[in-house]
Structure formats: structure tokens, C-alpha cells
Amino acid sequence: MLKKYHKYLGLLMILPFIAWAITGVFFFIKPGYSSAYESLPVKTYPLENIHSSSPLSSVQESWLEVRYLRSILGLHKLVKNNQGWQHLDFLTAEIISKPTEQQISTLINDAIGINPQRYGQIKMIDGLQITTTTNVNISVNWSEMRLYQKGEDTAFINTMYKIHYLQWTGIKSLDKVLGIIGLILVVVLALLGAAMTFRRKVN
């Protein structure tokens, strides 16, 4: 009877086992990880010729944190309050909620110059989303002056991750249940195998 249950469970788990084995080897070797998850920073320049009388000394009590940087677009003043980060005009302290398309183009071209082989050139700009000629998608967080990139290799690695952790349906709650069931079945399969082994030794 134990052998029969072990056989059926083994057949049921053959697909997850193959998926775990293949993706496990992939995660151990980690091919292409450095490029897929490469950091793409905004290119910054020295803060030169800024004196104590400049807007650097202007702060408000509601600000929790202040950052200053100089990009190819000029000087930036980033402030954090209880609602999050805001991008202010360096001289007037007015909120700049959205950059122009030309500013985005200039900023991205300056940033992707560090690795033209991966990023190529800008192909399309849609608000704060940029697509390059190498099919890399770049997102701009204007409030914090941060860039995030992901390409086809990033999507492939994320898919491998989902396969490994049985996230097959795309429904988070259902995938969690499937993952737990999969782990339980692995334990049951191991226990059945151990029980059959000890039974043979006793016999």
C-alpha cells in the first residue's frame, strides 16, 4: 500500500520536481544576473560654487530630509515630508511635479551612456517610462531622482523565480496555497520513502 501511494505521489510531483531542479541549477549559476539587475543611477556632477547664502540654507520645519544634487539638467532640491519625496525648483522651491519630455531624454541619454551595449538608444518616451532600442524599459522616479531598468533578461529571470516557487497561476493567494501543498507533498513523499526503506530492513 505504501509503495502504491509513493508511486502516485511521485507521478504527481514529477513536474514540480523537474521545475525545481532546472530553476535550482539556474539560480545556483545565476547567468546574466549582473546585467539583468544592474543599477542605473542618475549621472551626477560636483556641487560647485554653492555658498551659504544660496537656497541650500532654506529649509522648512515639515521637511524630514533634504537632498541636493547636480545632474546634466542642473541643480536639484529633493525634500521629504510626511507625504513622501518632492522635487523642488532649486531657486524658487516650487514643486516640479513632472519633467518635460526633453528633460527626460537628456537625463536618460546621460545615464545610459555608461553601458551603450545594454541600453542602446532611446526608442520611445511615454511619460516617465522609456523604452530603448535594446528593449530595456527604464522607469524614472522624478521625486527621488532615481532610475530603474529591466530588460527581457530581467523578465526571464523573474519567470524562473515564479516557476521555482510554484507561482504558476498569477493569483497570489492561489499560488501561496499551491506552494504550501507542494511542500506538504514533498514531506509526505519523503516520509513514505523512509517508511518503505525501514520496512524492508525490518523484513
N, C-alpha and C positions, 0 to 999 in steps of 0.2 A: 504493500500500500504506500509506504514512504517513497519507494522508487517511482511509483506512478505519479505521485504528487510532485516529486522533484523533477520528473521529466516534463510535465505540463508547465510548471513554473519556469523551467529552463527555456522552453519554447516561447513562452510569453515574454520573457525578458531578453530574448536574443537581440532584438532590435535596439533596446536601450543599451545593452552591453556593447554592441558594435559602435554605437554613437559615443558612449563614454570612452571607449578605447581610442577611437580615432581623434576625438577632440582632446582627450587627455594628452596624447602624444603631441598634438598641435600646441597646446598650452605649455608643455614642457620645453619644446624647441623655441616657440614664440617667433616664428618667421615674420618679418615685416612690422613688428610691434613699434620699433623706434620711429618709423615714418608715419604709421597709422595714427599714433598718439603724440606726434611731435607738437611741441609747444610753439605757437606762433605769436610772439609778442609784438606789441606796437613798438616800432623803432623810435627810440628816444634820443634826445640830444642834451648836451650840458645846459644847465640853467645859468646862463651868463648874464652879467650886467643887471642883476636884480638887487635893488637896495632896500633898506629897511623902510623907506617911505613908499614903497610900491604896494600894490594890493595884497602882497603876501602877508602884511601885518593886519589886514582887515578880516576879522572873524566874528561870528555870532554865537551867542550862548547855546543856541539849539544845535549847533554843529558838534557831532561826536568825534569826527575825524576829518582831516583836510589833507589832500594830496595835490602836489604841483608837479607838472612835467611839461617838457617841451617835445613836441613831435614835429614832423615836417609841416604841419598846419600852423605851428606856433605854440604859444603858451596855453596851458590848460589848468583850470582850477576845479578839482573834484572834491565835493563835500558830502559827508554822510550825516544824516539826521535820523530821527526815529522812523521815517518812512523809507529810508534807504539812501542810495547814492544819487547825486545830482551833478550834472555837468554845467558849470557856470562860465560865463564870459570872464576872461581873466581881468579885464579892466573895469567893466561895469557891474560884475557879479550877477548879471541877468542869466536866468536859466536858458540853456541851449538844449531844447528837448530833442532836436533831430538835426543831423548834419545834412548838407546838400549832397547830391549825387557826385558832384565834382570833388568835394572834400573826401567822401568815401573812396572814390577812385584813387585820389592822391595818397591817402593813408594806406590803402591796401597795396598799391604798387610799391610803396616804400618798404612795406613789411615783407612781401613775398620775394623780394629781391635776394633774400638770404638763401633761398632754395628754389631757383627757377625750374630745375628739373622736376620737382614735385608739383609746383603750383602753376607753372606756365604763365599765362597772362589772363587778365580779366575777360570773361566772355559775356557775363550778364550781371547787372546790379538790380536787385529788387528790394528796395528799402534798405534794411540792414543785413540783407542776405546777398552774398556774392557767389557766383559760380565761375570757376576758372576753366581754361581750355583743356586742363587735365582732369576735369570732372571732380575737382575738390570744391566742397562747399565751405564757405567761410562766413561765420556769424560775427557781427560787431556788437559788443556791449558798449554803447556810447557813454552811458552814465559812469562806467568804471574804466573806460578806455582799454578794454580787453578784447582779444580776438580768439575765436575758437574755430578749429578746422577739422573736417572729416571728409575722407575720400571713399572710394569704392573699397579699398582695403580695410578701412575702419568698419564699414558696414559688414564686410565679410567676417571679420573677427567677432563683431557683436553677434552675428548669426551663429557662429560656432559656440559662443558663450551660451546662447539660448538653447541650442541643441544639447549641450553638455548638462545643463541644469533643467532639462525637460520642459523648457518654456516653449512648447510647440504650438499652442493654440492662440497665443497673443492675448488671452484673457488672464489677467494677473491672478485672480482668485482661483480660477480653474487650474492654472499651471502650478500654483502652490500645492493644491490638493494632489495633482498628479505626481509632483516631486516627492511628497510625503509617502504616497502609495508606492512609488518606485523604490524608495529607501526601505520601506517595510518589507516589500517583496524580496529585496536583496538579502535582508536579515533572515527571513523565513527560508529562502533558498539555501543560505549558508547553514542554518540550523538543521535542515533536512539532510543536507550532505554530511554534516558532522554526525547526526544520529545514525545514518546508514553505515558510516565508517566504523563507529563504535559497536554497532550491532554485529558487523562482520567479525570484528576482533573477538567479541564475546563468543560467537558461534565457532 
